[in-house]
Amino acid sequence: MAAAFQVGDARVTRIPELHWDNALPKKLYPDIEAEALAIFGPYLTPGSFNPGTGRLAQGTHAWLIQVSGLNILVDTATGNDKPLPAAPALDHLHTPFLKRLAAAGVQPERVDAVLHTHIHADHVGWNTRLHNGKWVPTFPNARHVFSAIEARYGASNDRIDPAPDLPPEILGRPDHHPLPRVYADSMLPVIEAGLGEAIIIDGQEVLAGFSFHPTPGHSIDHASIRLRSDGVQAWFTGDVMHHPLQVYRPDLRSVYCEFVQPAERSRRWFLEEAAVSGSLCFTSHFAETGAGYVRSRPGGFGWEFAQPNVGDIK
């Protein structure tokens, strides 16, 4: 079941890939203290936290935006058949993601654009599919927009094209590097097919109503994408935060964040922006509907899930 929302003239539909409800808080957030969930667990909804087991719920999904006659995807989840042995939960998946996209009324050939928050395995995987032993573009008519820095770093990480100037000193030393083969398997075939558009992440509009804003840290040049339609604003958060717990505790780093301190700075900036603007936020890994609002609360922020307002698609 895919949740759908109206944002101005745009219809935004969640296209689910995976869901799990057994994530260990300490594994996701290495610095979390024992009492954190005793304090903040009561603020979390049952679909995101099970106080009986102490486990967190998350998922992977993409967002389909239909506006002005265009079909646009923000990120493309993990994809099938991708070799990701370092991430067993994502390794060689076989999910009906494309059937779920079709259930929302869109075949791969009808996707006009793919907008990437960053180049990580669980955000670019469906860019390509395996055909006769070769990775080929899944969305053959789509303009794929992504950070030029993310692409250069990915190419260097996969030893395709060195980038000795990356990462920039301002980010500090990385805690770890991206998973291998992500660029080679999920980005390079798209670029070689002439479907890629590398951009500078500077807040400029790259597609009518869509602008990419710098929120680096989780990845080298992570972007949060803002949608403006008919006077209404919404955000696609990427991996600025992975679970509602981080809304209450923005100091908690995710084990997946490459540059720890910049990631926290970006998270705090985004939470303030979202709380002040009251914008609907479309997340990448929150469970339940995947969308909601950041609310100001004494001493910080809280999270309120939004319910679909244009009906569900089964």
C-alpha positions as CSV (number, residue, x, y, z in Angstrom):
1,M,0.0,0.0,0.0
2,A,1.5,3.3,-1.0
3,A,0.7,6.6,0.8
4,A,-0.2,9.6,-1.4
5,F,-0.2,13.3,-0.5
6,Q,-1.2,16.5,-2.2
7,V,1.4,19.3,-2.2
8,G,0.0,22.3,-4.2
9,D,-0.6,20.9,-7.7
10,A,1.7,18.0,-7.1
11,R,0.7,14.5,-6.1
12,V,3.4,12.7,-4.1
13,T,3.2,8.9,-3.7
14,R,5.5,6.7,-1.6
15,I,6.8,3.7,-3.5
16,P,7.8,1.2,-0.9
17,E,10.7,-1.2,-1.2
18,L,11.6,-2.7,2.2
19,H,10.3,-2.5,5.8
20,W,11.8,-3.9,9.0
21,D,10.9,-3.5,12.6
22,N,13.8,-5.1,14.4
23,A,16.6,-2.5,14.2
24,L,18.8,-2.3,17.3
25,P,19.1,1.3,18.4
26,K,22.8,0.8,19.5
27,K,23.6,-0.6,16.0
28,L,22.0,2.4,14.2
29,Y,23.3,5.1,16.7
30,P,26.6,4.0,18.2
31,D,26.7,6.9,20.7
32,I,23.2,6.4,22.1
33,E,23.1,6.1,25.9
34,A,21.0,3.4,27.7
35,E,18.4,5.8,29.0
36,A,17.7,7.6,25.7
37,L,14.7,5.5,24.7
38,A,13.4,5.6,28.3
39,I,13.3,9.4,27.9
40,F,12.2,9.8,24.3
41,G,10.5,6.4,23.6
42,P,7.2,7.7,24.9
43,Y,7.3,10.4,22.2
44,L,7.7,7.8,19.4
45,T,4.6,6.2,17.8
46,P,4.1,2.4,17.9
47,G,4.8,2.0,14.2
48,S,8.3,3.4,14.8
49,F,9.3,2.0,18.1
50,N,8.3,-1.1,20.1
51,P,8.9,-0.4,23.8
52,G,8.5,-4.1,24.5
53,T,11.4,-5.2,22.3
54,G,13.3,-1.9,22.3
55,R,13.6,-2.2,18.5
56,L,13.1,0.6,15.9
57,A,11.2,0.3,12.7
58,Q,12.5,1.7,9.4
59,G,12.2,1.1,5.7
60,T,13.4,2.0,2.2
61,H,11.3,3.7,-0.4
62,A,11.2,6.2,-3.2
63,W,8.9,9.2,-3.8
64,L,6.9,9.6,-7.0
65,I,5.9,13.2,-7.8
66,Q,3.3,13.8,-10.5
67,V,3.1,17.5,-11.5
68,S,2.6,19.5,-14.7
69,G,2.3,16.3,-16.7
70,L,5.6,15.0,-15.5
71,N,6.5,11.8,-13.5
72,I,9.5,12.5,-11.2
73,L,11.2,10.2,-8.8
74,V,13.2,11.4,-5.8
75,D,15.8,8.7,-5.2
76,T,15.3,5.1,-6.3
77,A,15.9,2.9,-3.2
78,T,18.2,-0.1,-3.4
79,G,17.2,-2.1,-6.5
80,N,17.2,-5.8,-7.3
81,D,20.3,-8.1,-7.7
82,K,22.8,-5.5,-6.4
83,P,25.9,-7.1,-4.9
84,L,26.1,-5.5,-1.4
85,P,27.7,-8.1,0.8
86,A,28.8,-5.4,3.3
87,A,25.1,-4.6,3.8
88,P,23.4,-8.0,4.1
89,A,19.9,-6.6,4.5
90,L,20.3,-5.0,1.0
91,D,22.3,-7.7,-0.7
92,H,20.8,-9.2,-3.9
93,L,17.3,-8.1,-3.2
94,H,14.2,-9.3,-5.2
95,T,11.4,-7.0,-4.5
96,P,8.3,-5.9,-6.5
97,F,9.3,-2.3,-6.5
98,L,8.6,-1.8,-10.2
99,K,5.2,-3.4,-9.8
100,R,4.4,-1.0,-7.0
101,L,5.5,1.9,-9.2
102,A,3.2,0.5,-12.0
103,A,0.3,0.3,-9.4
104,A,0.8,4.1,-9.0
105,G,0.2,4.4,-12.7
106,V,3.7,4.8,-13.9
107,Q,5.8,2.4,-16.0
108,P,9.6,2.9,-16.1
109,E,9.5,4.4,-19.6
110,R,7.2,7.1,-18.3
111,V,9.5,8.5,-15.7
112,D,10.7,11.9,-16.9
113,A,13.3,12.7,-14.2
114,V,15.1,11.2,-11.3
115,L,16.4,13.5,-8.6
116,H,19.1,12.2,-6.2
117,T,19.6,13.4,-2.7
118,H,22.9,11.5,-2.7
119,I,24.7,8.6,-4.1
120,H,24.4,5.8,-1.6
121,A,23.4,2.2,-2.3
122,D,19.8,2.5,-1.0
123,H,19.1,5.7,-2.9
124,V,20.3,5.0,-6.4
125,G,19.9,1.3,-6.8
126,W,16.8,1.2,-9.1
127,N,18.6,3.5,-11.5
128,T,19.7,0.3,-13.2
129,R,18.5,-3.2,-13.6
130,L,20.3,-6.4,-14.6
131,H,19.7,-7.4,-18.2
132,N,21.7,-10.2,-19.8
133,G,24.3,-9.9,-17.2
134,K,24.7,-6.1,-17.7
135,W,23.5,-3.1,-15.7
136,V,21.2,-1.0,-17.9
137,P,19.1,2.1,-17.1
138,T,15.7,1.3,-15.6
139,F,14.2,4.6,-16.6
140,P,15.5,5.0,-20.2
141,N,13.8,8.3,-20.8
142,A,14.6,10.1,-17.5
143,R,16.9,12.9,-16.8
144,H,18.9,11.8,-13.8
145,V,20.1,14.8,-11.7
146,F,22.8,14.4,-9.1
147,S,25.6,16.2,-7.3
148,A,28.8,16.5,-9.4
149,I,30.9,16.1,-6.3
150,E,29.0,13.0,-5.2
151,A,29.6,11.5,-8.7
152,R,33.3,12.3,-8.7
153,Y,33.7,10.9,-5.2
154,G,31.8,7.7,-6.2
155,A,34.0,7.3,-9.3
156,S,37.1,7.7,-7.1
157,N,35.8,5.3,-4.5
158,D,35.2,2.6,-7.2
159,R,38.7,3.3,-8.7
160,I,37.3,4.5,-12.0
161,D,38.6,8.1,-11.9
162,P,40.8,9.4,-9.1
163,A,39.6,12.6,-7.2
164,P,42.6,13.6,-5.0
165,D,40.9,16.8,-4.0
166,L,38.1,15.0,-2.3
167,P,36.8,15.0,0.3
168,P,37.3,18.8,0.9
169,E,39.1,19.7,4.1
170,I,36.1,21.6,5.5
171,L,34.3,18.3,6.0
172,G,37.2,16.7,8.0
173,R,38.2,13.1,7.9
174,P,35.5,10.6,6.9
175,D,34.4,8.1,9.4
176,H,34.1,5.6,6.6
177,H,33.8,5.5,2.8
178,P,30.7,4.7,0.7
179,L,30.0,1.1,-0.2
180,P,32.0,-0.1,-3.2
181,R,30.4,-0.7,-6.7
182,V,27.5,1.7,-6.0
183,Y,28.7,4.2,-8.6
184,A,29.9,1.6,-11.0
185,D,26.7,-0.4,-11.0
186,S,24.0,2.2,-10.4
187,M,25.3,5.5,-11.8
188,L,27.9,4.9,-14.5
189,P,25.5,3.0,-16.8
190,V,23.1,6.0,-16.6
191,I,25.8,8.5,-17.3
192,E,27.2,6.5,-20.2
193,A,23.7,6.3,-21.7
194,G,23.6,10.1,-21.8
195,L,21.0,10.4,-19.1
196,G,23.0,12.0,-16.3
197,E,23.1,15.6,-15.3
198,A,25.7,16.6,-12.7
199,I,25.0,19.8,-10.8
200,I,26.3,22.1,-8.2
201,I,24.3,21.9,-4.9
202,D,23.7,25.5,-4.2
203,G,19.9,26.0,-3.8
204,Q,19.2,26.8,-7.4
205,E,16.1,25.5,-9.1
206,V,17.1,22.6,-11.5
207,L,13.6,21.6,-12.5
208,A,10.4,23.7,-12.3
209,G,9.6,23.8,-8.6
210,F,12.5,21.7,-7.4
211,S,15.7,23.0,-5.9
212,F,18.7,21.2,-4.3
213,H,20.0,22.6,-1.0
214,P,23.3,21.6,0.7
215,T,23.0,19.4,3.7
216,P,26.4,17.6,3.7
217,G,27.7,15.2,6.2
218,H,25.7,12.0,5.8
219,S,27.5,11.9,2.4
220,I,30.1,14.2,0.9
221,D,27.6,16.5,-0.9
222,H,24.2,15.4,0.4
223,A,21.3,17.5,-0.7
224,S,17.8,18.1,0.6
225,I,15.4,18.8,-2.2
226,R,12.7,21.4,-1.8
227,L,9.4,21.3,-3.8
228,R,7.4,24.4,-4.3
229,S,4.0,24.1,-6.0
230,D,1.1,26.5,-6.1
231,G,2.3,28.4,-3.1
232,V,2.9,25.2,-1.0
233,Q,6.4,24.0,0.1
234,A,7.6,20.5,1.0
235,W,11.0,18.9,1.5
236,F,12.5,15.6,0.5
237,T,14.9,15.0,3.4
238,G,17.2,12.2,2.1
239,D,19.3,11.0,5.0
240,V,19.5,14.1,7.1
241,M,17.8,11.9,9.6
242,H,17.0,8.2,9.5
243,H,14.4,7.8,12.3
244,P,12.1,10.1,14.3
245,L,14.4,9.5,17.3
246,Q,16.9,11.9,15.6
247,V,14.3,14.7,15.5
248,Y,14.3,14.5,19.3
249,R,18.0,13.8,19.5
250,P,19.7,15.5,16.6
251,D,23.1,14.9,18.3
252,L,22.8,11.2,17.6
253,R,24.9,10.2,14.6
254,S,23.9,7.5,12.4
255,V,26.3,4.7,11.8
256,Y,25.9,5.4,8.1
257,C,27.0,9.0,8.2
258,E,30.4,9.5,6.6
259,F,31.2,12.9,8.1
260,V,29.9,13.0,11.6
261,Q,30.0,16.6,12.7
262,P,28.9,18.1,9.4
263,A,26.0,15.7,9.4
264,E,24.8,16.9,12.8
265,R,25.1,20.6,11.7
266,S,23.1,19.8,8.6
267,R,20.5,18.0,10.7
268,R,20.1,20.9,13.1
269,W,19.8,23.4,10.3
270,F,17.2,21.3,8.6
271,L,15.1,20.7,11.7
272,E,15.0,24.5,12.4
273,E,14.1,25.2,8.8
274,A,11.3,22.6,8.7
275,A,9.9,23.6,12.1
276,V,9.8,27.3,11.2
277,S,8.4,26.8,7.7
278,G,5.9,24.1,8.8
279,S,6.7,22.2,5.6
280,L,5.6,18.7,5.0
281,C,8.8,16.5,5.0
282,F,9.1,13.3,2.9
283,T,11.7,11.1,4.5
284,S,13.7,8.3,3.1
285,H,13.7,5.7,5.9
286,F,11.0,6.6,8.4
287,A,8.4,3.8,8.7
288,E,4.6,4.4,8.8
289,T,3.6,6.9,6.1
290,G,7.2,8.1,5.7
291,A,6.0,11.7,5.8
292,G,5.3,14.3,8.5
293,Y,6.1,17.5,10.2
294,V,8.9,18.8,12.5
295,R,7.4,20.7,15.4
296,S,9.1,23.0,17.8
297,R,8.9,21.8,21.4
298,P,10.6,23.0,24.7
299,G,14.3,22.4,24.3
300,G,14.2,21.1,20.8
301,F,11.9,19.5,18.2
302,G,9.3,16.8,17.8
303,W,7.9,14.7,15.0
304,E,4.3,14.3,13.8
305,F,3.5,11.8,11.1
306,A,1.2,13.1,8.3
307,Q,-1.6,10.9,7.0
308,P,-2.2,10.6,3.2
309,N,-4.7,13.2,2.0
310,V,-5.5,11.9,-1.5
311,G,-6.2,8.3,-0.6
312,D,-4.0,5.2,-0.7
313,I,-2.9,3.2,-3.7
314,K,-2.9,-0.5,-3.3
